[in-house]
Amino acid sequence: AEAVFAKLEESLGMTPELRYHRAIQLWKDRDQLRAIQELRQVLREKPGLARAHFELARLLEVTGELEPALASYREARRLALDQARTAGAEDWLLDADERAMALDALLSEPEPAK
């Protein structure tokens, strides 16, 4: 996959969209840390990309970074609501909302006494 992305980068230049797809491939290849780095770079270049916020939130959640995940889910939701008419936003908007509520509840629970 890296060779394909290298050729695309050489011919098209590194766009936020190409970087996003590279991040998703890195995640599929189980390279979560590099995927997170790529998604953060995508969002520095194109902060309004709601889907990148959502995917970053999912990655942060599975790596145990719950507070940043919650913030990313909330940003994904906010942006998706603003862009609700865009194709596909509705498919994952509810999932982001449910995950954000679940993480919010988890983070709000008091620590059990030892």
Phi, psi and omega per residue, in radians:
A1 nan -0.649 -3.127
E2 -1.055 -0.662 3.140
A3 -1.111 -0.688 3.121
V4 -1.115 -0.806 3.133
F5 -1.140 -0.627 3.108
A6 -1.102 -0.749 3.121
K7 -1.152 -0.719 3.112
L8 -1.125 -0.730 3.115
E9 -1.086 -0.712 -3.139
E10 -1.115 -0.714 -3.074
S11 -1.492 -0.591 -3.057
L12 -1.867 -0.309 -2.970
G13 1.482 2.795 -3.120
M14 -1.467 1.877 3.097
T15 -1.733 2.795 3.070
P16 -1.010 -0.622 -3.132
E17 -1.164 -0.742 3.098
L18 -1.144 -0.723 3.112
R19 -1.086 -0.700 3.093
Y20 -1.019 -0.844 -3.128
H21 -1.153 -0.595 3.058
R22 -1.107 -0.755 3.132
A23 -1.048 -0.743 3.128
I24 -1.123 -0.698 3.108
Q25 -1.156 -0.700 3.089
L26 -1.051 -0.702 3.108
W27 -1.109 -0.775 3.104
K28 -1.064 -0.569 3.107
D29 -1.461 0.121 3.093
R30 1.192 0.442 3.062
D31 -1.772 1.270 -3.011
Q32 -1.112 -0.693 -3.110
L33 -1.113 -0.784 3.100
R34 -1.169 -0.620 3.101
A35 -1.088 -0.749 3.097
I36 -1.087 -0.770 3.117
Q37 -1.046 -0.777 -3.141
E38 -1.102 -0.776 -3.132
L39 -1.140 -0.650 3.088
R40 -1.126 -0.650 3.083
Q41 -1.165 -0.727 3.074
V42 -0.949 -0.809 -3.064
L43 -1.275 -0.437 3.004
R44 -1.189 -0.657 -3.105
E45 -1.426 -0.577 -3.060
K46 -2.504 1.321 -3.018
P47 -1.121 -0.292 -3.121
G48 -1.528 0.128 -3.106
L49 -1.440 1.624 -3.039
A50 -1.009 -0.725 -3.104
R51 -1.086 -0.612 3.107
A52 -1.176 -0.658 3.059
H53 -1.087 -0.734 -3.134
F54 -1.117 -0.825 -3.127
E55 -1.160 -0.669 3.071
L56 -1.077 -0.751 3.125
A57 -1.049 -0.766 3.126
R58 -1.072 -0.759 3.116
L59 -1.126 -0.781 3.122
L60 -1.079 -0.665 3.123
E61 -1.106 -0.811 -3.104
V62 -1.248 -0.344 3.088
T63 -1.646 0.091 3.046
G64 1.509 0.124 3.122
E65 -1.586 1.312 -2.934
L66 -1.237 -0.721 -3.136
E67 -1.152 -0.811 3.053
P68 -1.103 -0.589 3.095
A69 -1.083 -0.788 3.130
L70 -1.046 -0.771 3.122
A71 -1.075 -0.702 3.140
S72 -1.221 -0.680 3.061
Y73 -1.065 -0.743 -3.139
R74 -1.119 -0.717 3.121
E75 -1.178 -0.695 3.092
A76 -1.047 -0.767 -3.137
R77 -1.113 -0.808 -3.131
R78 -1.038 -0.831 -3.141
L79 -1.149 -0.715 -3.122
A80 -1.134 -0.653 3.071
L81 -1.092 -0.699 3.099
D82 -1.139 -0.534 -3.070
Q83 -1.956 0.461 -2.987
A84 -0.987 -0.384 -3.125
R85 -1.449 -0.137 3.142
T86 -1.289 2.611 -3.087
A87 -1.056 2.268 3.033
G88 1.507 -0.217 -3.082
A89 -1.072 -0.648 -3.089
E90 -1.145 -0.511 -3.076
D91 -1.037 -0.674 -3.053
W92 -1.996 -0.063 -3.135
L93 -1.063 -0.794 3.138
L94 -1.125 -0.654 3.113
D95 -1.096 -0.755 3.118
A96 -1.097 -0.716 3.136
D97 -1.123 -0.795 3.130
E98 -1.104 -0.774 -3.139
R99 -1.138 -0.696 3.112
A100 -1.101 -0.751 3.127
M101 -1.131 -0.717 3.138
A102 -1.122 -0.771 3.117
L103 -1.170 -0.669 3.108
D104 -1.062 -0.764 3.111
A105 -1.117 -0.751 -3.133
L106 -1.097 -0.770 -3.121
L107 -1.262 -0.352 3.139
S108 -1.493 -0.293 -3.119
E109 -1.187 2.428 3.092
P110 -1.233 2.633 3.098
E111 -1.167 2.404 3.101
P112 -1.186 2.526 3.116
A113 -1.226 2.495 -3.121
K114 -1.743 nan nan
